[in-house]
């Protein structure tokens, strides 16, 4: 039904974890979980009771919209937080502090996923992740349009944040990823957007996504479509290997990196079998020694600029 509320609070113990599960079918529902200490699991599902086989169905009884899911796992290690939402205008927030924690978020048609390129549902969803600690793993997926993901591993919890993994995926158009990350020895950052007019930028009104740290050896941004945009800044970063791959027309990529021994590679090329890689723009600014920059473009009316300052 509608306007239901569910709350879990678990103080826990230092050794044995608790499990909290919430399932809500309908609209305008709220679910929260607060868990302390270690080895906890929180799973929240907000979907439709009998979703239509037709993902374009507008029957209100087959929707699960305007729901909110919040999970807080504080002061512990080896915790797991999972949120699954179906529909439009849903909000998911996850806050974790500790080490070896796991986050999984799936918004959109999570249980009726269409083929690639067929996302027609999932509008105005928001996911906010605030994470502090080491060796954490975060996987997030949104299907649809005008969705927002926010990743804060920097401002709210200013910790070491080392050895973390972020794997984020948006299928659709006019989606936004907002990113601020701090830490060293982070193994994988993978941000993918398939569709048109998508943007990767910073938190709030900040134009640039922000990274501060050393040894991000697998840092990948992939965008497929038209009119996509990446703006980024890297501060005090050594040994960063950043690859930006944009396939399509009218794409824009700009990266400003400070420090040493960084590699920045921007590829703006045609998708396989499709003749489209025109009017793209790529700008790389590097300050420091031992840096490398590569821009690869195929097509017409493209612009590329590399500036390196010792």
VOBA-1610 file (N, C-alpha, C; in pm, whole numbers, padded with zeros to 5 digits, always signed):
BEGIN
Unk+00081-00120+00000Unk+00000+00000+00000Unk+00085+00126+00000Unk+00026+00233+00052Unk+00092+00363+00048Unk+00116+00417+00188Unk+00216+00506+00197Unk+00247+00581+00320Unk+00276+00489+00439Unk+00344+00379+00413Unk+00389+00292+00521Unk+00528+00335+00567Unk+00560+00306+00694Unk+00690+00339+00750Unk+00744+00219+00826Unk+00872+00189+00805Unk+00936+00078+00875Unk+01072+00124+00927Unk+01098+00093+01055Unk+01223+00135+01118Unk+01291+00015+01186Unk+01420+00002+01164Unk+01502-00093+01237Unk+01612-00017+01311Unk+01634-00052+01437Unk+01752-00003+01508Unk+01816-00122+01579Unk+01944-00149+01549Unk+02012-00265+01605Unk+02147-00222+01661Unk+02162-00229+01792Unk+02288-00190+01854Unk+02396-00294+01827Unk+02359-00422+01825Unk+02450-00527+01786Unk+02557-00557+01888Unk+02653-00639+01848Unk+02768-00672+01930Unk+02892-00665+01844Unk+03006-00672+01906Unk+03131-00659+01832Unk+03162-00781+01748Unk+03094-00894+01776Unk+03126-01019+01709Unk+03013-01066+01619Unk+02891-01071+01671Unk+02781-01131+01598Unk+02694-01023+01535Unk+02676-01033+01405Unk+02599-00931+01335Unk+02451-00961+01331Unk+02374-00859+01303Unk+02230-00871+01289Unk+02190-00861+01142Unk+02067-00905+01112Unk+02011-00896+00978Unk+01879-00822+00984Unk+01864-00717+00904Unk+01740-00642+00895Unk+01691-00645+00751Unk+01567-00687+00731Unk+01509-00693+00597Unk+01375-00622+00597Unk+01354-00538+00495Unk+01227-00468+00478Unk+01181-00485+00334Unk+01055-00522+00315Unk+00996-00524+00180Unk+00867-00444+00184Unk+00858-00346+00096Unk+00739-00262+00086Unk+00692-00260-00058Unk+00562-00287-00077Unk+00503-00288-00210Unk+00410-00168-00222Unk+00443-00076-00311Unk+00356+00038-00330Unk+00431+00169-00342Unk+00363+00277-00299Unk+00415+00412-00320Unk+00423+00489-00188Unk+00507+00591-00187Unk+00520+00683-00073Unk+00553+00610+00057Unk+00634+00507+00046Unk+00674+00433+00165Unk+00813+00477+00211Unk+00840+00457+00340Unk+00967+00495+00401Unk+01023+00377+00479Unk+01152+00349+00462Unk+01218+00242+00536Unk+01357+00288+00577Unk+01390+00266+00705Unk+01522+00303+00754Unk+01581+00190+00837Unk+01713+00178+00831Unk+01786+00081+00912Unk+01907+00151+00973Unk+01924+00138+01105Unk+02044+00183+01175Unk+02106+00062+01243Unk+02230+00033+01205Unk+02300-00082+01264Unk+02438-00040+01313Unk+02476-00090+01430Unk+02606-00058+01488Unk+02694-00184+01490Unk+02821-00164+01498Unk+02926-00265+01508Unk+02939-00348+01381Unk+02972-00478+01392Unk+03025-00554+01280Unk+02930-00663+01228Unk+02959-00706+01105Unk+02895-00822+01043Unk+02743-00809+01034Unk+02695-00690+01008Unk+02552-00669+00993Unk+02512-00675+00845Unk+02385-00705+00822Unk+02328-00705+00687Unk+02197-00629+00688Unk+02180-00539+00591Unk+02054-00467+00573Unk+02011-00479+00428Unk+01888-00527+00407Unk+01833-00542+00272Unk+01696-00478+00269Unk+01677-00384+00176Unk+01548-00318+00162Unk+01502-00325+00018Unk+01376-00369+00001Unk+01316-00381-00132Unk+01189-00299-00135Unk+01178-00209-00230Unk+01058-00127-00249Unk+01018-00141-00396Unk+00911-00218-00418Unk+00871-00242-00557Unk+00719-00254-00564Unk+00670-00298-00677Unk+00526-00312-00698Unk+00481-00453-00661Unk+00360-00462-00610Unk+00307-00592-00570Unk+00290-00685-00689Unk+00237-00631-00799Unk+00217-00711-00919Unk+00258-00628-01040Unk+00388-00606-01060Unk+00431-00520-01170Unk+00390-00577-01305Unk+00355-00488-01395Unk+00309-00529-01527Unk+00425-00584-01608Unk+00392-00676-01697Unk+00494-00726-01789Unk+00536-00618-01887Unk+00450-00521-01909Unk+00478-00411-02000Unk+00545-00300-01920Unk+00673-00275-01945Unk+00744-00177-01865Unk+00698-00034-01894Unk+00614-00017-01997Unk+00560+00115-02026Unk+00423+00135-01963Unk+00374+00035-01891Unk+00242+00043-01830Unk+00237+00160-01731Unk+00133+00242-01740Unk+00120+00359-01652Unk+00014+00339-01545Unk-00037+00219-01534Unk-00137+00189-01431Unk-00074+00208-01293Unk-00134+00293-01211Unk-00077+00326-01081Unk-00059+00203-00993Unk-00146+00103-01009Unk-00135-00016-00925Unk-00011-00097-00957Unk+00051-00070-01071Unk+00172-00141-01110Unk+00296-00055-01094Unk+00288+00044-01009Unk+00402+00132-00988Unk+00453+00119-00846Unk+00573+00167-00824Unk+00632+00174-00691Unk+00716+00301-00689Unk+00652+00412-00668Unk+00716+00542-00685Unk+00719+00619-00554Unk+00807+00720-00551Unk+00815+00814-00438Unk+00845+00743-00307Unk+00925+00638-00315Unk+00966+00567-00195Unk+01103+00618-00147Unk+01131+00595-00017Unk+01259+00635+00041Unk+01318+00520+00121Unk+01446+00495+00099Unk+01518+00389+00170Unk+01648+00447+00222Unk+01671+00431+00355Unk+01793+00483+00416Unk+01856+00374+00503Unk+01987+00356+00488Unk+02061+00258+00567Unk+02184+00326+00626Unk+02201+00313+00757Unk+02319+00365+00826Unk+02386+00249+00898Unk+02513+00227+00866Unk+02593+00125+00934Unk+02719+00193+00985Unk+02725+00216+01114Unk+02828+00301+01171Unk+02918+00222+01265Unk+03046+00257+01260Unk+03141+00205+01358Unk+03166+00057+01351Unk+03158-00001+01231Unk+03178-00146+01222Unk+03241-00189+01091Unk+03280-00315+01084Unk+03342-00373+00967Unk+03260-00490+00916Unk+03283-00526+00790Unk+03220-00642+00726Unk+03068-00632+00728Unk+03017-00512+00703Unk+02873-00492+00693Unk+02830-00492+00546Unk+02703-00525+00524Unk+02646-00527+00389Unk+02516-00448+00387Unk+02504-00357+00289Unk+02381-00279+00272Unk+02333-00293+00128Unk+02206-00333+00112Unk+02149-00351-00022Unk+02013-00281-00029Unk+01993-00205-00136Unk+01865-00139-00162Unk+01823-00165-00306Unk+01697-00208-00323Unk+01641-00236-00455Unk+01510-00159-00466Unk+01499-00076-00572Unk+01379+00005-00591Unk+01331-00002-00736Unk+01199-00007-00749Unk+01134-00012-00880Unk+01054+00116-00898Unk+01068+00184-01013Unk+00979+00297-01039Unk+01052+00429-01047Unk+00975+00536-01023Unk+01024+00672-01042Unk+01030+00747-00909Unk+01114+00851-00908Unk+01123+00946-00796Unk+01150+00878-00662Unk+01229+00772-00667Unk+01268+00705-00545Unk+01401+00760-00495Unk+01422+00749-00363Unk+01545+00798-00302Unk+01607+00685-00221Unk+01738+00667-00240Unk+01812+00569-00160Unk+01936+00638-00103Unk+01956+00625+00027Unk+02073+00680+00092Unk+02143+00575+00176Unk+02274+00563+00161Unk+02350+00467+00240Unk+02473+00537+00297Unk+02490+00521+00429Unk+02604+00578+00499Unk+02675+00465+00574Unk+02803+00448+00545Unk+02882+00344+00611Unk+03013+00402+00663Unk+03056+00351+00778Unk+03185+00388+00832Unk+03251+00263+00887Unk+03365+00226+00831Unk+03433+00105+00871Unk+03513+00048+00756Unk+03548-00078+00767Unk+03631-00144+00666Unk+03564-00271+00616Unk+03597-00306+00492Unk+03548-00430+00430Unk+03396-00437+00427Unk+03334-00321+00404Unk+03189-00315+00390Unk+03148-00324+00243Unk+03022-00360+00220Unk+02971-00378+00083Unk+02840-00302+00066Unk+02825-00233-00047Unk+02702-00163-00082Unk+02656-00210-00220Unk+02526-00242-00231Unk+02464-00274-00360Unk+02335-00194-00370Unk+02321-00114-00476Unk+02199-00036-00499Unk+02155-00055-00644Unk+02026-00082-00661Unk+01969-00103-00794Unk+01837-00026-00800Unk+01834+00077-00884Unk+01712+00158-00900Unk+01665+00150-01044Unk+01536+00144-01063Unk+01479+00135-01197Unk+01397+00009-01208Unk+01412-00062-01318Unk+01336-00183-01337Unk+01421-00300-01290Unk+01451-00302-01164Unk+01552-00395-01113Unk+01512-00541-01133Unk+01381-00571-01129Unk+01341-00710-01145Unk+01282-00739-01283Unk+01282-00640-01370Unk+01232-00660-01507Unk+01325-00590-01605Unk+01455-00613-01590Unk+01550-00537-01669Unk+01535-00565-01818Unk+01523-00460-01900Unk+01513-00479-02045Unk+01651-00501-02105Unk+01654-00524-02233Unk+01780-00536-02304Unk+01850-00401-02309Unk+01979-00403-02338Unk+02056-00279-02347Unk+01994-00187-02452Unk+01977-00063-02417Unk+01918+00034-02508Unk+01769+00042-02501Unk+01704-00033-02412Unk+01558-00036-02405Unk+01503+00016-02272Unk+01584+00094-02201Unk+01535+00148-02073Unk+01431+00255-02099Unk+01309+00234-02052Unk+01200+00329-02073Unk+01135+00369-01942Unk+01192+00327-01833Unk+01126+00348-01706Unk+01233+00374-01601Unk+01200+00448-01498Unk+01294+00485-01394Unk+01337+00629-01412Unk+01256+00722-01362Unk+01283+00865-01376Unk+01306+00929-01239Unk+01397+01027-01238Unk+01415+01114-01121Unk+01448+01036-00994Unk+01519+00926-01007Unk+01565+00855-00889Unk+01696+00914-00840Unk+01720+00906-00709Unk+01840+00961-00648Unk+01904+00856-00559Unk+02037+00842-00572Unk+02113+00757-00482Unk+02227+00838-00424Unk+02239+00837-00291Unk+02342+00913-00221Unk+02423+00817-00135Unk+02555+00805-00162Unk+02643+00719-00084Unk+02747+00804-00014Unk+02759+00785+00118Unk+02862+00852+00197Unk+02935+00744+00276Unk+03063+00726+00244Unk+03137+00611+00294Unk+03273+00654+00346Unk+03310+00602+00462Unk+03443+00624+00520Unk+03504+00492+00556Unk+03633+00476+00526Unk+03701+00354+00565Unk+03778+00293+00450Unk+03828+00173+00474Unk+03917+00108+00379Unk+03856-00022+00327Unk+03899-00058+00205Unk+03865-00188+00146Unk+03715-00211+00137Unk+03643-00104+00102Unk+03498-00114+00085Unk+03464-00131-00063Unk+03347-00189-00089Unk+03302-00215-00226Unk+03163-00157-00246Unk+03144-00082-00355Unk+03016-00018-00384Unk+02978-00046-00529Unk+02858-00104-00548Unk+02804-00129-00682Unk+02668-00061-00693Unk+02651+00023-00795Unk+02526+00099-00810Unk+02481+00097-00955Unk+02349+00082-00974Unk+02292+00078-01108Unk+02161+00156-01111Unk+02143+00236-01214Unk+02017+00307-01238Unk+01976+00289-01383Unk+01849+00255-01403Unk+01790+00247-01536Unk+01695+00364-01555Unk+01702+00432-01670Unk+01604+00535-01699Unk+01668+00670-01726Unk+01595+00775-01689Unk+01633+00909-01731Unk+01626+01007-01613Unk+01713+01109-01621Unk+01715+01218-01523Unk+01736+01164-01381Unk+01819+01061-01371Unk+01855+01007-01241Unk+01986+01067-01193Unk+02011+01059-01062Unk+02131+01118-01002Unk+02195+01017-00908Unk+02327+01001-00920Unk+02407+00927-00823Unk+02507+01023-00760Unk+02523+01014-00628Unk+02621+01096-00558Unk+02711+01005-00475Unk+02842+01018-00497Unk+02941+00939-00425Unk+03031+01034-00346Unk+03022+01025-00214Unk+03101+01111-00127Unk+03191+01023-00040Unk+03316+01009-00082Unk+03417+00943-00001Unk+03521+01045+00042Unk+03474+01168+00062Unk+03568+01276+00092Unk+03515+01375+00193Unk+03405+01444+00162Unk+03369+01563+00239Unk+03304+01530+00372Unk+03210+01439+00375Unk+03137+01410+00498Unk+03224+01332+00597Unk+03294+01231+00547Unk+03382+01151+00631Unk+03523+01163+00573Unk+03607+01243+00634Unk+03740+01268+00581Unk+03837+01166+00637Unk+03829+01044+00589Unk+03916+00938+00637Unk+04020+00901+00534Unk+04088+00792+00559Unk+04193+00750+00467Unk+04133+00694+00338Unk+04026+00618+00352Unk+03952+00568+00235Unk+04043+00501+00133Unk+04111+00397+00173Unk+04205+00329+00085Unk+04151+00194+00041Unk+04195+00150-00077Unk+04160+00018-00126Unk+04014-00001-00157Unk+03945+00106-00195Unk+03801+00098-00220Unk+03771+00068-00367Unk+03652+00014-00391Unk+03605-00017-00526Unk+03470+00050-00547Unk+03455+00123-00659Unk+03326+00180-00699Unk+03297+00135-00841Unk+03183+00072-00860Unk+03138+00028-00993Unk+02999+00085-01013Unk+02988+00192-01093Unk+02861+00265-01109Unk+02819+00263-01255Unk+02686+00243-01275Unk+02633+00222-01411Unk+02499+00292-01424Unk+02485+00373-01529Unk+02357+00436-01561Unk+02321+00405-01706Unk+02200+00354-01727Unk+02148+00327-01861Unk+02032+00420-01887Unk+02046+00508-01986Unk+01941+00604-02017Unk+02001+00737-02056Unk+01925+00845-02041Unk+01972+00976-02082Unk+01954+01081-01975Unk+02027+01191-01991Unk+02025+01307-01900Unk+02044+01264-01754Unk+02130+01166-01735Unk+02163+01122-01600Unk+02289+01194-01552Unk+02308+01200-01420Unk+02422+01270-01362Unk+02488+01182-01257Unk+02620+01177-01259Unk+02698+01120-01150Unk+02780+01233-01087Unk+02770+01245-00954Unk+02846+01344-00881Unk+02946+01271-00792Unk+03074+01307-00807Unk+03179+01225-00747Unk+03280+01312-00672Unk+03306+01275-00545Unk+03420+01326-00471Unk+03479+01210-00391Unk+03606+01183-00417Unk+03672+01067-00358Unk+03810+01106-00309Unk+03845+01057-00189Unk+03978+01076-00135Unk+04032+00942-00088Unk+04161+00917-00116Unk+04221+00794-00065Unk+04336+00748-00151Unk+04406+00645-00103Unk+04521+00589-00172Unk+04497+00442-00201Unk+04570+00393-00300Unk+04567+00250-00332Unk+04426+00199-00356Unk+04345+00282-00420Unk+04209+00238-00457Unk+04219+00152-00582Unk+04160+00034-00578Unk+04186-00063-00683Unk+04106-00037-00810Unk+03978-00002-00797Unk+03894+00012-00916Unk+03793+00124-00897Unk+03792+00218-00991Unk+03684+00315-01005Unk+03632+00302-01148Unk+03507+00264-01163Unk+03449+00241-01296Unk+03315+00311-01301Unk+03306+00417-01383Unk+03183+00495-01397Unk+03138+00484-01543Unk+03020+00423-01566Unk+02969+00399-01701Unk+02834+00467-01719Unk+02816+00532-01835Unk+02688+00592-01872Unk+02659+00558-02017Unk+02543+00497-02042Unk+02501+00464-02178Unk+02375+00543-02209Unk+02386+00634-02306Unk+02275+00721-02340Unk+02325+00858-02382Unk+02234+00953-02387Unk+02267+01086-02436Unk+02258+01189-02325Unk+02341+01294-02339Unk+02338+01411-02249Unk+02360+01373-02103Unk+02448+01276-02080Unk+02485+01239-01944Unk+02606+01320-01898Unk+02620+01335-01766Unk+02725+01420-01710Unk+02790+01351-01591Unk+02923+01362-01582Unk+02997+01324-01462Unk+03066+01449-01411Unk+03037+01487-01287Unk+03083+01614-01232Unk+03105+01599-01081Unk+03116+01714-01011Unk+03139+01712-00868Unk+03009+01720-00789Unk+03022+01710-00657Unk+02907+01721-00569Unk+02854+01864-00566Unk+02729+01878-00530Unk+02668+02010-00522Unk+02670+02079-00656Unk+02710+02205-00654Unk+02717+02282-00778Unk+02856+02282-00838Unk+02949+02204-00781Unk+03084+02199-00830Unk+03086+02140-00971Unk+03157+02208-01058Unk+03159+02166-01198Unk+03241+02039-01218Unk+03345+02019-01137Unk+03440+01913-01162Unk+03427+01798-01061Unk+03428+01674-01111Unk+03442+01563-01018Unk+03582+01573-00956Unk+03595+01526-00834Unk+03716+01552-00758Unk+03774+01422-00705Unk+03906+01408-00723Unk+03977+01293-00667Unk+04106+01341-00604Unk+04133+01294-00482Unk+04260+01323-00416Unk+04315+01193-00361Unk+04435+01156-00407Unk+04494+01033-00359Unk+04596+00979-00457Unk+04662+00872-00417Unk+04768+00811-00497Unk+04730+00670-00539Unk+04790+00629-00650Unk+04783+00490-00694Unk+04642+00441-00721Unk+04568+00516-00801Unk+04441+00465-00855Unk+04473+00404-00991Unk+04500+00276-00991Unk+04557+00212-01110Unk+04453+00165-01211Unk+04326+00164-01173Unk+04220+00123-01265Unk+04104+00221-01250Unk+04118+00336-01313Unk+04022+00446-01302Unk+03965+00468-01443Unk+03838+00427-01462Unk+03781+00424-01597Unk+03647+00498-01600Unk+03630+00580-01701Unk+03502+00646-01729Unk+03462+00611-01872Unk+03341+00557-01888Unk+03294+00518-02020Unk+03157+00581-02046Unk+03145+00650-02159Unk+03018+00709-02200Unk+02990+00673-02345Unk+02867+00631-02370Unk+02825+00593-02504Unk+02702+00675-02540Unk+02712+00756-02646Unk+02598+00836-02687Unk+02640+00973-02736Unk+02544+01067-02735Unk+02564+01201-02787Unk+02561+01303-02675Unk+02648+01402-02685Unk+02641+01515-02594Unk+02673+01482-02449Unk+02760+01385-02426Unk+02799+01350-02290Unk+02915+01438-02244Unk+02933+01448-02111Unk+03031+01542-02059Unk+03100+01485-01935Unk+03232+01505-01928Unk+03313+01470-01811Unk+03401+01590-01777Unk+03392+01636-01652Unk+03480+01741-01601Unk+03543+01690-01474Unk+03677+01693-01466Unk+03740+01636-01347Unk+03864+01709-01301Unk+03890+01701-01170Unk+04011+01754-01110Unk+04075+01644-01025Unk+04208+01635-01031Unk+04283+01542-00948Unk+04388+01623-00872Unk+04381+01618-00739Unk+04476+01690-00654Unk+04567+01592-00583Unk+04694+01627-00576Unk+04790+01548-00499Unk+04778+01401-00533Unk+04772+01372-00661Unk+04758+01234-00704Unk+04883+01184-00775Unk+04942+01078-00725Unk+05058+01016-00787Unk+05021+00876-00833Unk+05066+00842-00952Unk+05039+00708-01003Unk+04895+00685-01040Unk+04828+00789-01090Unk+04689+00776-01134Unk+04687+00732-01281Unk+04609+00630-01311Unk+04591+00584-01449Unk+04443+00601-01483Unk+04411+00714-01545Unk+04272+00750-01577Unk+04248+00735-01726Unk+04147+00655-01759Unk+04107+00638-01898Unk+03963+00685-01917Unk+03943+00781-02005Unk+03809+00830-02039Unk+03779+00787-02183Unk+03673+00711-02199Unk+03634+00661-02331Unk+03494+00712-02363Unk+03485+00798-02463Unk+03356+00853-02506Unk+03332+00812-02651Unk+03222+00743-02674Unk+03189+00698-02808Unk+03064+00770-02856Unk+03078+00848-02963Unk+02965+00922-03017Unk+03007+01062-03060Unk+02908+01149-03077Unk+02931+01286-03124Unk+02905+01386-03012Unk+02962+01505-03028Unk+02934+01620-02940Unk+02967+01591-02792Unk+03069+01510-02771Unk+03110+01480-02635Unk+03221+01575-02589Unk+03233+01590-02456Unk+03329+01685-02400Unk+03398+01620-02280Unk+03531+01631-02276Unk+03607+01578-02163Unk+03716+01677-02126Unk+03725+01708-01995Unk+03828+01798-01945Unk+03880+01744-01812Unk+04012+01732-01799Unk+04074+01682-01677Unk+04191+01773-01641Unk+04194+01814-01514Unk+04301+01898-01462Unk+04367+01820-01348Unk+04493+01778-01368Unk+04561+01690-01271Unk+04688+01756-01220Unk+04709+01749-01087Unk+04829+01801-01025Unk+04903+01689-00953Unk+05033+01680-00973Unk+05126+01588-00908Unk+05196+01507-01016Unk+05259+01397-00975Unk+05356+01331-01062Unk+05312+01192-01104Unk+05375+01149-01218Unk+05364+01010-01266Unk+05220+00967-01291Unk+05141+01058-01347Unk+05003+01026-01381Unk+04989+01000-01531Unk+04896+00915-01565Unk+04865+00886-01705Unk+04718+00918-01729Unk+04691+01005-01824Unk+04553+01039-01862Unk+04535+01008-02009Unk+04435+00928-02038Unk+04408+00882-02175Unk+04263+00913-02206Unk+04240+00996-02308Unk+04104+01029-02354Unk+04085+00974-02495Unk+03986+00886-02510Unk+03952+00831-02641Unk+03812+00879-02678Unk+03801+00947-02790Unk+03672+00991-02843Unk+03661+00934-02984Unk+03593+00821-02994Unk+03597+00742-03117Unk+03457+00695-03154Unk+03448+00634-03271Unk+03321+00582-03319Unk+03291+00448-03252Unk+03165+00425-03217Unk+03128+00289-03175Unk+03154+00192-03289Unk+03180+00069-03256Unk+03212-00030-03357Unk+03097-00044-03457Unk+03131-00029-03584Unk+03032-00045-03690Unk+02943+00077-03713Unk+02967+00187-03638Unk+02885+00308-03653Unk+02977+00427-03683Unk+02943+00503-03782Unk+03024+00618-03822Unk+02975+00741-03746Unk+03027+00762-03625Unk+02989+00880-03547Unk+03097+00906-03442Unk+03177+01009-03465Unk+03276+01054-03367Unk+03316+01197-03402Unk+03216+01280-03424Unk+03240+01416-03473Unk+03213+01521-03365Unk+03281+01634-03380Unk+03260+01752-03296Unk+03280+01722-03146Unk+03379+01641-03118Unk+03415+01613-02980Unk+03526+01707-02934Unk+03535+01728-02803Unk+03637+01816-02747Unk+03706+01746-02630Unk+03840+01757-02625Unk+03918+01695-02518Unk+04025+01793-02470Unk+04034+01812-02338Unk+04131+01904-02279Unk+04198+01835-02160Unk+04330+01832-02160Unk+04408+01775-02050Unk+04506+01878-01999Unk+04505+01901-01867Unk+04601+01989-01802Unk+04675+01907-01697Unk+04809+01904-01705Unk+04888+01830-01608Unk+04996+01919-01548Unk+05006+01917-01414Unk+05105+01997-01344Unk+05191+01902-01260Unk+05321+01895-01292Unk+05411+01805-01222Unk+05500+01732-01320Unk+05582+01640-01271Unk+05677+01569-01355Unk+05637+01426-01381Unk+05692+01368-01486Unk+05671+01229-01517Unk+05531+01193-01561Unk+05457+01291-01612Unk+05319+01266-01653Unk+05310+01227-01800Unk+05202+01160-01834Unk+05176+01119-01972Unk+05032+01151-02008Unk+05012+01200-02132Unk+04877+01232-02179Unk+04860+01181-02321Unk+04744+01119-02346Unk+04712+01067-02479Unk+04570+01108-02515Unk+04551+01165-02633Unk+04418+01194-02686Unk+04404+01122-02820Unk+04300+01041-02832Unk+04275+00967-02955Unk+04136+01003-03005Unk+04129+01064-03123Unk+04001+01104-03182Unk+03995+01056-03326Unk+03879+01006-03368Unk+03857+00983-03510Unk+03723+01044-03547Unk+03719+01108-03659Unk+03600+01182-03698Unk+03638+01319-03751Unk+03542+01410-03755Unk+03566+01543-03811Unk+03528+01652-03710Unk+03590+01769-03729Unk+03559+01888-03648Unk+03580+01864-03498Unk+03682+01785-03464Unk+03715+01759-03324Unk+03821+01858-03275Unk+03829+01876-03144Unk+03925+01966-03082Unk+03999+01892-02972Unk+04131+01908-02967Unk+04211+01846-02861Unk+04319+01943-02816Unk+04342+01951-02684Unk+04445+02039-02630Unk+04508+01971-02508Unk+04642+01963-02506Unk+04716+01908-02393Unk+04815+02013-02344Unk+04808+02044-02215Unk+04899+02140-02152Unk+04969+02072-02036Unk+05103+02070-02040Unk+05184+02008-01934Unk+05282+02108-01878Unk+05279+02125-01745Unk+05365+02221-01677Unk+05447+02145-01574Unk+05582+02154-01578Unk+05663+02080-01481Unk+05634+02125-01338
//
